[in-house]
Amino acid sequence: MKMKISLLLVAIVALSAFTVKLTTASFYDLKAKTIDGKDFNFSDLKGKKVMIVNTASKCGYTPQYEDLEKLYKAYKGKNFVIIGFPANNFGKQEPGTNGEIKEFCTKNYGVTFQMMEKVDVKGDDMNAVYKWLTSKELNGKMDSSVKWNFQKYLIDEKGNLVDVAFSNEKPMDDKIVNWINGK
């Protein structure tokens, strides 16, 4: 009887260790849909620094699209990517359809960085990418919450969450530019 209990305890400990290991997910396992409805695999981002930002067309921070585009154009040749996720979670400031959002971004700000389909960045319907970004259990780095539109998450070339830049931190701030340049 003691042997069976001992074996059962060993099995439980081994299984729980295995389960804990499974909770941390790789950034590169994530997938999403582009604003055009195409599949996008984050595994294609290996070796690149990535900024993920939740966007909105009717927000006081909406002019950050201009600096996001400048930043992207300045550093895309240095393995840097920006991915925008439109979201309507704050003040209903992104009411448009994916097509309307794409037209707005292109017409008003000349956006060429990757825009994704509109998602929820908080709440019960939170997108899987944002679940990873905000959960230490998944990203292995930190818990956070998306406070407002234009919050920026920084991911290094190995798929590790590095930092969060809040809405009031502009895309061209030293913190972000220095991170891109490895300073």
C-alpha positions in Angstrom: 0.0 0.0 0.0 2.8 2.4 0.9 4.5 1.6 -2.5 1.3 2.6 -4.4 0.9 5.8 -2.4 4.6 6.7 -3.1 4.2 6.0 -6.8 1.0 8.0 -6.9 2.7 11.0 -5.1 5.6 10.8 -7.6 3.2 10.8 -10.5 1.3 13.8 -9.1 4.5 15.8 -8.6 5.7 14.9 -12.1 2.4 15.8 -13.6 2.1 19.1 -11.8 5.7 20.1 -12.8 4.7 19.2 -16.4 1.5 21.3 -16.2 3.4 24.3 -14.8 5.9 24.1 -17.7 3.0 24.1 -20.2 1.6 27.4 -18.8 4.4 29.6 -20.2 3.7 30.0 -23.8 6.0 31.1 -26.6 5.3 34.4 -28.3 6.0 32.6 -31.5 3.1 30.2 -31.0 0.6 33.1 -31.3 -1.6 33.7 -34.3 -3.9 36.5 -35.3 -5.8 37.8 -38.3 -4.6 40.8 -40.3 -7.0 43.7 -40.9 -7.6 42.1 -44.3 -8.6 38.8 -42.7 -5.5 36.9 -43.5 -3.8 34.5 -41.0 -0.7 35.9 -39.4 1.7 33.6 -37.6 3.9 35.2 -35.0 6.6 32.6 -35.7 7.4 34.8 -38.8 8.7 37.4 -36.4 11.6 35.4 -35.1 14.8 37.5 -34.9 12.9 40.8 -34.9 12.1 43.3 -32.2 8.4 43.8 -32.1 6.2 46.6 -30.7 2.6 45.7 -30.3 0.2 48.6 -29.8 -3.6 48.8 -29.3 -4.9 51.6 -31.5 -8.1 53.7 -31.8 -9.2 56.2 -34.4 -11.1 58.6 -32.2 -8.7 59.0 -29.2 -6.6 61.9 -28.0 -3.6 59.7 -28.7 -4.6 58.9 -32.3 -2.0 61.3 -33.6 0.6 58.8 -32.4 -0.1 56.9 -35.6 2.1 59.5 -37.3 5.1 58.8 -35.0 4.5 55.1 -35.1 4.8 55.2 -38.9 8.0 57.4 -38.6 9.5 54.9 -36.1 8.6 52.0 -38.3 10.1 53.5 -41.4 13.2 54.6 -39.6 13.9 51.1 -38.1 12.2 48.5 -40.2 15.5 47.8 -41.9 17.0 47.0 -38.5 14.6 44.0 -37.9 12.0 46.1 -36.1 8.3 45.6 -36.6 5.2 47.3 -35.3 1.9 45.5 -35.1 -1.3 47.6 -34.4 -4.4 46.0 -32.9 -7.4 48.3 -33.2 -9.6 48.0 -30.1 -12.9 49.6 -29.0 -12.4 48.9 -25.3 -11.8 52.4 -24.1 -14.5 55.1 -24.5 -15.8 53.4 -27.7 -13.0 55.2 -29.5 -12.7 52.6 -32.3 -16.2 52.1 -33.6 -15.4 51.4 -37.2 -15.2 48.2 -39.2 -11.8 46.7 -40.2 -12.2 48.2 -43.6 -13.0 51.7 -42.2 -10.1 51.5 -39.8 -7.7 50.5 -42.6 -8.9 53.4 -44.8 -8.6 55.8 -41.9 -5.0 54.8 -41.0 -3.9 54.8 -44.7 -5.6 58.0 -45.7 -4.8 60.1 -42.6 -1.4 58.7 -41.5 0.0 56.7 -44.4 0.3 53.6 -42.1 2.3 50.8 -43.7 3.1 48.8 -40.6 1.1 45.7 -40.0 -2.5 46.3 -38.7 -4.6 43.5 -37.4 -8.3 43.0 -37.2 -10.2 44.8 -34.4 -10.0 42.9 -31.1 -10.7 43.2 -27.4 -7.6 43.9 -25.3 -9.3 43.4 -22.0 -12.3 41.6 -20.5 -13.8 38.2 -21.1 -13.2 38.3 -24.9 -9.6 39.4 -24.7 -7.6 38.4 -27.7 -5.0 35.6 -27.2 -2.1 37.9 -28.0 -3.2 40.3 -25.3 -3.7 37.4 -22.9 -0.1 36.5 -23.5 1.1 40.1 -23.2 -0.7 40.7 -19.9 -0.2 37.4 -18.1 3.1 36.5 -16.4 1.9 32.9 -16.3 2.0 33.0 -20.1 4.8 35.4 -21.0 7.1 34.5 -18.1 8.0 38.2 -17.4 5.2 40.3 -15.9 1.5 40.8 -15.3 0.0 44.0 -16.6 -3.3 45.4 -17.8 -4.0 47.6 -20.8 -4.8 50.9 -19.3 -5.8 52.9 -22.4 -5.4 53.2 -26.2 -1.9 53.3 -27.6 -0.2 51.2 -24.9 2.9 49.7 -26.3 4.4 46.2 -25.5 8.1 45.6 -26.5 9.2 42.1 -27.4 12.8 41.3 -28.1 14.3 39.2 -31.0 13.9 36.0 -29.0 10.2 36.5 -28.3 10.6 37.7 -24.8 8.4 40.4 -23.4 10.8 43.2 -22.3 8.7 46.2 -21.3 5.5 48.2 -21.5 5.3 51.8 -22.7 2.1 53.5 -21.6 -0.1 55.7 -23.8 1.6 58.9 -22.7 5.0 57.6 -23.8 5.4 58.6 -27.4 6.7 56.2 -30.0 9.8 58.3 -30.6 10.6 58.6 -26.9 14.2 57.8 -25.9 13.1 54.7 -24.0 11.7 53.1 -27.1 14.4 54.3 -29.6 17.2 53.3 -27.2 15.6 49.8 -26.8 15.4 49.4 -30.6 19.1 50.5 -30.9 20.2 48.1 -28.1 21.2 50.8 -25.7 
